[in-house]
Amino acid sequence: MAGIIVSVDHIARIREACHARTPDPIAAAVLAELAGADGIAMQLDEVHLQSRERDIRSLRKVVHTQLVIYMRPTSEMVGIALDLRPDLIVLIPETGHETLPENGLDLVVHKKDIAETASTLQDNSIPVGISIDAELEQVKLAHQLNVGTIELHVGAYNRASSGFSREQAFSQISNAANLARKLRMNVNLGQGLTYKTMKAFSGLREIDNFSVGHSIVARAILKGMEAAVSEIASFVRGV
C-alpha cells in the first residue's frame, strides 16, 4: 500500500504572504503525522531561504516519519542541505518560486550537473530522488545516476484535455513506474496531485508514495472553515 508524504509548503506560503507568525507549518506537520502521514516535505526556497531553513531545522526535531526536502540543484542549496540532513532530497527544476514546476528535470539536458549534485549528497549519506517526467528514457537516465528514488511528475495527466489524452498520460506514468520498479528504484508520484488523480493512480502497485500539498491544504481550509468561524464567533458573542 502506498504511503502519503504531506508537503507543508503552502502553510508556510500563507504565513509568508501575510508577514505573520501563523499558520505554523511545524504544527501542521505534527497534525499530519498524527493523522497518518508517512512523511513530511518542504521546499528549500531561495526567496524565503532564512525562514524555510529555520522551519526545516524545526521539522528535523519533531518529524518522526520521513523528512523530505525539495530543492533546486544549486551549490547554495546543496551546502544548506548537507547541514540540514533530511531523510530524502528530491531535486526539482528551476521555476517560479511560488509555482509548481510544469515538468520534471530533463536528464537528457542536465544529466552532468545533476550527477554532480547527486554524487555530492550521496557521498554524504543523504538519499537522493529526482523529479522527472514519465518517460522511459528519463527513468533509465535516473537509474544511471544511481539515485534510489524517482518522483514521476503528473503534470501531463492533469493537463490532459480529453479522455484519450488522459489515458495516454496514465499509461506513460504506469509504464515508467513499472520500469523503475524493475530497476529497483522507489517510485513516488507528485507535483500537482489532487484527490481525484490520487484515486485514479491508487491501483498502481509500483507506487511507493503520493506526495501531496496544495490539495490537502485546500481541503483542510474548507473542512475547517465552519469550525473556525463558529469558534471565533463564540468568543465575540460570549456564547
C-alpha positions, -999 to +999 in steps of 0.1 A: +000+000+000+013+034-010+022+060+017+014+097+018+041+124+020+024+157+031+040+189+020+036+218+044+049+244+019+015+260+013+011+265+051+044+284+051+034+304+020+002+317+037+023+328+067+049+345+044+022+362+023+008+378+054+041+385+070+028+368+101+038+340+125+008+319+117-002+295+104+027+273+117+039+246+093+056+228+122+022+224+139+007+213+106+033+187+102+027+173+137-010+171+130-004+154+096+017+127+112-009+121+139-035+117+111-013+091+094+011+108+071+041+087+062+064+117+056+066+155+057+080+176+029+091+212+025+108+230-004+140+248+004+131+281-013+157+307-022+132+336-019+123+327+017+155+309+025+160+321+061+125+312+072+125+279+053+158+268+067+146+276+102+114+257+095+133+226+083+155+227+113+124+226+135+109+199+114+140+178+118+134+178+155+097+169+155+092+147+124+091+110+134+084+096+099+104+108+070+116+144+063+118+152+026+134+184+012+126+195-024+152+218-038+169+230-070+203+215-077+224+246-070+256+248-050+240+270-024+211+246-018+235+216-016+256+233+010+225+240+032+211+205+026+243+189+038+238+208+071+201+200+074+205+163+067+169+153+057+159+117+051+155+123+014+162+151-010+142+154-042+158+175-069+134+197-089+138+221-119+144+258-118+110+276-119+090+304-105+095+303-067+058+303-059+046+279-085+049+242-091+073+231-119+053+223-150+077+194-158+103+173-142+140+177-146+152+169-181+181+145-175+190+144-212+199+181-209+211+183-173+225+149-166+260+160-159+250+188-135+225+165-117+251+137-115+275+161-097+248+172-073+235+137-066+270+124-060+279+151-035+247+144-015+251+106-017+288+108-007+275+125+025+249+097+031+219+117+021+195+097-002+186+115-034+155+114-056+148+132-088+115+147-101+112+136-138+086+133-165+070+099-170+093+089-199+112+057-201+144+074-212+143+097-182+138+067-159+168+049-174+190+081-170+179+084-134+189+048-128+224+055-144+228+082-118+223+056-090+195+075-073+172+054-052+140+073-058+122+090-087+092+112-084+071+110-115+056+144-124+018+141-130+015+174-149+008+158-183-021+138-167-035+170-151-032+190-183-049+163-205-079+179-223-096+147-234-103+112-222-079+098-248-050+121-238-057+113-202-055+076-209-022+081-227-007+101-198-019+074-174-002+047-195+030+067-196+031+070-158+022+034-154+049+022-178+075+045-163+067+033-128+068-003-139+103+002-154+116+020-123+104-009-102+122-034-124+153-013-119+147-015-082+140+022-077+115+037-053+086+054-072+067+084-059+041+105-076+038+142-071+037+178-084+001+186-087-017+156-073-054+161-064-078+138-046-092+128-080-058+119-095-047+100-064-078+079-067-070+072-103-035+060-095-042+043-063-044+009-080-008+011-093+012-013-071+045+002-082+038+035-064+056+038-031+043+073-020+020+100-031+035+135-024+006+159-018+005+195-006-019+220-022-049+197-024-046+188+013-043+224+024-072+235+002-094+207+016-083+215+052-093+252+048-128+243+037-133+215+061-122+236+090-138+269+080-171+263+097-155+252+129-130+281+129-157+308+123-180+292+149-152+292+175-143+329+170-180+338+169-184+323+203-156+344+216-171+376+202-206+369+213-197+353+246-216+322+239 
